[in-house]
Amino acid sequence: MFEAKMLHHYDHRFSTYEDATEKQLAVGTLPRLTVDQHQDASAMPLPGYWVPEQDVPTGEVDKNGQPIMESGVRSRLAAKGWDRQWVFGWRDICRASDERTMIAAAAPAHGFGHKFLLALSSQAALMGAAWSSFGMDYATRQSVGGTSMSYFIVRQLPMPSPEQLTPHSGMVLPRLLQLTYPTHDMRPFALDLGDSGAPFRWDPDRRAVIRAELDALFFHLYGITRDDTAYILDTFNVTRDNDTKAHGEYRTKRLILAEYDRMAAADLTLETPLTEDESGTYRSTLTPPPGQGSRHSA
């Protein structure tokens, strides 16, 4: 069973119960998977709890003598009309003082604790990219008054409509695919996006650029000016401090603003999507481009 603290943006292997100390468990934190562990496409976090995937008998029978079953994960999702082998959701617990407020992620369709809420939507993939952006995160911080981001708050957040996002899917989906598909257990997600290849290798530097491209894209789609984009990024103090400690600079801000400028030069707006073909208006600085990165063996 996944607990909310085990997931983060584009990462369903954020933390694990493996080697957790009593001190960590006492304060509700878990060890994070290392870069080496993330580079193993078969590595998975160790859960603290297990729930049945299939229905299990309760030991009781109904009036007709038939066994009464307790619904497993598959039956519960099917009852909601969800037949995919992956899900998308977000952390309920949030604080404006944390590194990020809206922490959303896609993950295999296993069990989830009640503090990770699910969005069972046909637009879940595109929603994942929007909800993981700094633009959405900043708007979320203005909407959350406590430490819980329940359904009624999320329903009021500024989310572009499917009709508005679909023209930009050519930019979003290859990047979303590479970020979300570093493991074999996310193959169903990749297949739903039309990709049948092996999982992508976990490359932290490449992932940072891809995420910056998506963040810059959504700042444009939300109609946020460059000056306001720079201001918004400066309000994420924990992100800035972590970057400075790891890289000696606020790398996230630098990467996003560089891509923001390149997209502005290509005249990106909500109504005018970017194109990345040979005659396109925008091309990633990454070689190979997002969605065509190095993969694990089949």
Steps between C-alpha positions, in 0.01 A plus 500: 500500500633842402490773762505865394852556629628228267416699185616829351490679165564250219624249757305214656825382663572811704545332838493154655456318829818306429763584765270757662615580854278526804578871511383548141183300556422699813485825301334353192794522260660224297840445334506617139606271220848585374590594144652154456174339613302724266722388213384140556178461298390213726563669835189573703443657841425268789152578637406507863162338436353253254145479368343227282496554127213256445183443705549293816245303705394648832413161646130590503221394266187674377143371535551279197807341646736679264827628644511872575806651339703805592576702189861515390671781312385382156134480599508838671646670193261316268208622710619853423511421129882499488648215296857627450796347680627836624346785694566869557453691822639754744607536860229620734741634762659826388663801660593828336837475677587171326712478187184452294130516582327314217684167485340279236621176347406208280563151638412135441143414598573353842348593833526857630464650843225754561748789495571447132183594314425368152385685189346231282465709186539425130726807495719376785821498293476863390376597845818350645719742307286803588469411868875444535585846364616794710223710350230272639692465826508876554126525437446212741687681776255787475207261540611283792427642843598199710699184451247293305440518127172316475283444195297817541817714487647319199176537305539878527861521379573666162541207264503553121213315334564188288412705192768754593768243587454254215665724234812501722509122548774465238728692736371360828459127443856404388638683805240352731577154362873521563459642850232252610627180338836407659375162628351181361191529720398822322486329161115517495530879527744506207273278292208734561719779361577289193851392599599132504874542563701417811508739799714812475823518696498729804725794410468777765649775283287412200189478717572847642499649149182316400323620811619856434356479149164393637503767770584771248226373270236521772611846613425607143170312488391672819586835340763586764757761397873442528537741794216330684647159418830607659313636803295181542811283486662718767211422737600132506764548768559132577551417132746788471692395813516135393625602157765729646621224728513242220610714204636825638219696331124511462524264202126439472432871449780539247385203292133605502569862407731392217226280355240769565702739283544247222127424496415870504722546194298223333175693575349237731155585636207296624346534154826451304682174583864431431605250235821297517535349153774601258312816403368560850511812714681340796751223555625359829863557591521129589649247260320273445182699567255414782320172444798361307753469782708202601302193606556185699528165327166349404 
